[in-house]
Amino acid sequence: MADPTKSGDELELQTQLLQYRASLYDPDTELPSLPAVLDEVRRLLGEQGSVQVLVVQIEQEQNLESIVGWERYDTLLRHVADYLRDALAGSRGAEAILCQLRVRSDRFLIFLADRRQTSRLLEMLAAPIQVAAEDDSDDTLSVGIRVGHGDIRLRPALRIERCIYSGITDAEADFNRRGEELDLTRLRELHSILHERRVTTFFQPIIRLPQRTVVGYEALSRGPEDSYLRPAERLLGFAERSGLLGELEMLCVEKALSSSHRLPLGSTVFLNLSYHGLEYLEGEQKGLAHLVRQAGWSPRECVLEITEHTYAEDPDRIKQRILKLRQQGFRVAIDDMGTGFSSLNTLAELRPDYIKLDHMLVRGVAKEPIKRNLISAITGFARTSQALVIAEGVEHQEEISALMELGVFLLQGYYFGRPGPV
């Protein structure tokens, strides 16, 4: 609120100062951008003669923000910023400057005067950061970090700012070189996973309330234990970036179908497939229906989960693929509804048998009217199109009560069971 004791000029000046600060400090991480700390770096370089600079960024097997949505990605950046602050605070007596390249950037810069501190930090950032869940669950997310290292030196013939920017450019080149070497190592591991079929299938039940009966199981794939590629998002993301997603998804489907024989008789299996997976199975192989029957299953016992992110890659072709699969007996679910990609227009075009609400839409639904309104709109569409709605990520009783009031009676989440082997 404006201060009534201030004149118009004073208020305008205050507004300009706030706008200037907003252009220099990231509102989420509360870190300064590079222009805001340039004077500090200039002073440190003048005192020391040389300064180390690290470029730090979250691993990007896919465009992570486009997958998880900008809100979750911003939350992740806040955790990384806090981790870097704590790491630097633990180095007593050594001066360090932490900032972001730009406001709203996902690239961090660290300027250090002490080479030993730089070495310790490089070693620390080689291990993934464990990010705790923001709610009261004991779930954690393992976040990989990539780092580049550069050396900034005073050069009498160059302006000091250009020395700084030259050092940052060297760090970014080192960042890219390290990334290429790491990718080659992981590509060899991915080929080994495919060749040796080292993929494990976990299952998570889908529950119908109020009866609390199990109506199906979602098959979730994992890479080898103690591997960077263990989590599904890394395994699938790196495979997509490497052009091997179709081959990997076929392996995941085969392993899921073979493991599903240990599920209770009459179970329905939910299988995740991307655009690339569908194209690979339907184009280069004998088709998904053949694969399912070969494993002893019927297409009518399988539900194919497809995100709108997948659908958006080639809507016309995906619609034709889905029509053919439906004619073969498969049912279809639109996954991650409410992530920012999904829309009622997509639902109207695809007419899915199931609509799966993303866990970020479910979380806090009991207290957030906007989420309830959105879920109400989705359930209304589902009733008119004879689709069933499944809420993912259910962890609390109050979420269950709110969802049932909104007409959602199929639930999936840690409250009922974590993903695990049969």
N, C-alpha and C positions, 0 to 999 in steps of 0.2 A: 504494500500500500504506500502511496506517495506521502511524504512528510508535508503537512499543511503549513509548517513554519518556513519552508524553503521557497525561494522565488522560482520563477519559470526558468531562468538561466541556470540556477543551481540544479534544478531537477533535470534539465537537459544534459548538463555536464555529468550528473550522476548516472543517467541512462547511458551516455556514451562510454563512461568508464566500465559499467557493467557489461556492455556489448563488447568492449575491448577485451575484458577479462575472459568472456565467453569464447572469444576467438583464440585465446592462448591456453586455456585449461579445459581438459576433457571433463564433462559433467558426470560421467559414470565412474571412471577410475580416479578422478580428482588429481590426475597427474598433469604437469605442465607439458606443452608441446615444445618442440625443438626451438622455435623462435623465442620462447619465454626464458629458456635457460642458456641462450647463446652467450650472454655476458659472463655467466658463471663458468662456462667451458673456456671462454677466452681467457679469463683470469687464471684458471687452473693450468691451462697450457702455457701461459706466460710465466707462471711460477715454476713449473716442472720441466718445461722444454719438450716433453712428450706426454701423451695421454693415450690410454687404451680405450677403444670403443667396441661395444658388443651390440649387434643387431639381434633382437629376440622376437620370435613369432610362434604362434601355435602351429603345430603340424596341420597341414591341409591335404589330407588324402582326397577329399572332395572339397568343393566350396562349402565349408562347414556352415557358414551363416545361411546359405540357401537351403541347407538340409534341416537345421534345427530352428531357424527363424532368428530374427535380429535380437529379440528380447533375451533368449537363452544365450546367444553368442555374446551379447553385452555383459551378461552375468558371468560368463566364463572369463571374459577379459578382466573383469573386476577381481576375480580370484587370482588370475595370473599377476596382475599389478600388486596385489597384497602379498603374494608369495615373493615377488622380486623385492618389495620393500623390506620384508622380514629378512631375506637373505642378505641384503646390504646392511641392515641394522645390526646383524650379527658380526660384522667385520669392524671391530673397534679400531679407532685411530686412523683409518684409511678413508680418505674423502672420495665420495662417489656421487654421481648425478644421474638420476633416473628420470626419463621423460618418454613421451610418445612422439613419433615422427611428425604427426599432425593431430589436431583434434579429430576424434572419431576414427583415428587410424587403429589398426590392429597390430602395428609394428612398434616395438619398444626399443629405446636406445639407452645404453648404460655407459657412462664415461667414468673411467677409473684411472687414478694416478699410480696405483700399486700393481706391478706385474704379478706378484704372488697372489694378490686378491683376485686378479683376473683369472689366473689358472684355477684357483679354488672354485670360482663361480662357474667356469666352463665345465668343470668336473661335476658340480652340483646339477647343472642344467642338462647334463647328459641323461639323467634319469627322469621319467615322467613325473609330473606333478599330480598328487592325489587331491582331488577336489571333493569335499564333503557336500552332501545334499543340503539344500537350504531349509528343508523341512526336518521333522524329527526322526526320519528314517535313518538307518545306518548305511545307506547306499553311498558309494563313492564313485567318482568318475576319474579315470586315469587319462591325463592330458599330456601328450607328447609335445616337446619344445624343440625348435630348431634355432641354432645360434650361428652367427658369423662374427669373426674377429678382425679388427683393423687397428692400425697404429697411426696416430696423429702426431706429426712432428712439426716444430716450428721451422719454416724455411724463410730466410730473410728476403728472398726475391718475391715471395707470395704474400698477398694479404692474408691475415690470420684467419678470417672467416673461410677463405678458400682452402686453407690447410685443413680446417675442420671438416668441410664438406668432402674434400678429397679422401680423408680418412674414413668417413662414413661410406663413401663409394667403394673403398677397398673392403670394408666389412661386409657390404652387401654382395660383393663378388665372392668373398669367402663363404658367405651364407649360401649362395647358389652352388658353389663347388662342393661344399659339404653335403648339401642336399642331393646332388647328383650321385655322389659316392654312396650315400645311404640308400638311395633308390635302387642302385645296382645290387647292393647286398640284399635288400628286401625282395627284389625281383627274383633273385636266385632262390630265396626262401619260398616265395609263392609258387615257383615252378616245382619245387620239392613237395609242397603241400598238395598240389594238383596231381603230381606223379604218384605220390604215396597215399593219396586220398586221406590226408590227415585233417579231416573236418569232423567235428563232433556236433550232434544234434541235441539240443535241449528242448523241452516242451513246457508250455505254460497253459494251465487250464482256463477255459472260458465258462463262467458260471451263470446259470439262470436263477434269478430270484423271483419270488420268495422261496421257491422249492429248494434252492441250493444244489441243483443237479448240474453235472458237467455236460455241456452240449458240444464241446470240441476242444482241441488243443492246437495252439499255434506252435509251429516248428521254427526254432531259432538256431542259427548256425554259429559255431565258434571255431576259431583257429586253434593251433596247438597251444598247450599250456606253456607258461614262461616265455611266450613269444610276443613281440610287439604287435603282431597280427592276430592275437587272440580275440579281441573284441570284434564283434560283427561289423561295426561301422568302419573300423580300420581295414579289416580284411576285404570287405566288399568295395570300400572306397579306393583302396590301392589297386585292387583288381580292375576296377573301372578305368582308373588313370593309366593302367598298363595295357589296356585293351584285352583283358582276359576275363571280364566279368561274365560273359556268356558261358564260358567253360566252367568257371567256378560255380555259378548258379546251378548248372546242370548237376555238378557233383553234390551241391547242397541238397537239391531235390532228391537225388538218388539216395543219399545217406538218410534223409528225413523219412522217405518211404520205407526203407529197410528197417529203420529203428521203430517206425510206427506199428509194426506187427506186435510189439509188446504192449500197445495201448489196449484199453478195454474193448471188447467186441462191440462193433457198431459205432465207433468213434468217428468224428469228422476231423480232418486234418486241414489246418490253415497253412498254406505255403506262400512265402513271399517271393515275388518275381518282379524284376525291373523290365523296362523296355528292351534292354540288351539281352536279358535272359530269355524273354519271350521270343525275340527274333532268332536267337541262337537255337533254341529248342524247336521252334516251328520251321525254321529255314534250313539249317544245316543238318539236323538230326531227323529222326522219323516222326517227331512230334511229341508233345507232352502227353497226350492220351496214350500213345504207345508205351511211353516210359512208365506211366502210372499202371497200366494193365500188366506190363511185364513184371512189375514189382508185386503183383497180386492184389492191386487195389482197383476200385472203380472210379471214374471221374466224378460220379455223383457223391463220393465220399470226400471229395477235395474242394476246398475253397481257395481261390487264388487272390492274394492280397496285392493290390496295386495302388501306389500313391499317385496323387495328381501330378507330382513332379515327373513321374514316369509318363503319365498320360500326355503332359504338355509337350513332350519331346516330338511327338508325331501323332496328333489326335486322330486323324483319319485312319491311319494304318493301325493304331491301337484299337480303335473301334471295330475294325474288320477282324483283327485277331480275336478280340473278346467275343464277337458274334459267333465266330467259328468254334471257339472253345465252349461257349454256351450250348451250341448245337450238339457238341460231343458229350454234354452232361455236366460240365464244370459249373460251379457257382463262383461269383465274383464279389470281392469286398474292396471298397475304397478305403485305404489306410490313411492314418494321420490327419483326419479331418479336423480343421481348426488350427493348422500350423501356419497359415498365411498363404499357402498355395491353393488349398482346396476351396471350392466355391460351389454354390447351389447349381450354377450352370453346368459344371462338370457332372454333378449328380443327375441332372435332368438328361444329359446326353448319354451317360453310360447305364443308367437305371440299375445300379448294383443290387445284389441280394442282401449285402451287409454294408453298413457304414460304421467305420471304427473311429471313435472320437480320440484325438491325440491326448496324451496324459497331461500336457500343459493346459489344455482346455478343461480337463477334469479337475486338476489340482486347484483347490480353493473355491470350487463351484458353490459350496454352501454359503460363502460370504461375498461372492462377486456377482451382482445382478447382470452385468454385461455378458458374462459367460453363460449364465442361466438363460438369458434371452436368446443367445446364439444356439445353444443346445435345443431350446424349445423350437426354434425355426427348423433345425435339422430333423428333429423327431416329427414335426408336422409334415415335412416333405416325405419322410420315411413312411408315415401312415398312408399317404395318398399314393405312394409308388410301391407299397407292399414290401418295403425293405425292413430289415431288422437293424437296430442300432446297438453297437457294442462300445462300452466305455473302457478305455485302456488306462493303466497306471493308477488303479484304485488302491488307496492305501489306508483310508480312514473311514470310520463308521459314518461320520457326518457327510462325507461324499456319497456314500451309498444311499443315505436317506434322501439327500437332495436329488440324486439321479433318479431314484424311484418315483419321486414326486413329479419329475419331468417326463416320466414314461420310459425310462431306460432301465431294462431289466436283465440285460446281458452284460456281465462285468468281468474284467480281467485285471489282475494286478497283484502286488505283493500281499495285500490283505488276505487273498485266497490262496496264493502259492507262488513262490519264485520259480523262474525257469530252471529246469534240472533234467537229468536223465530220467527215463521212464522208471 
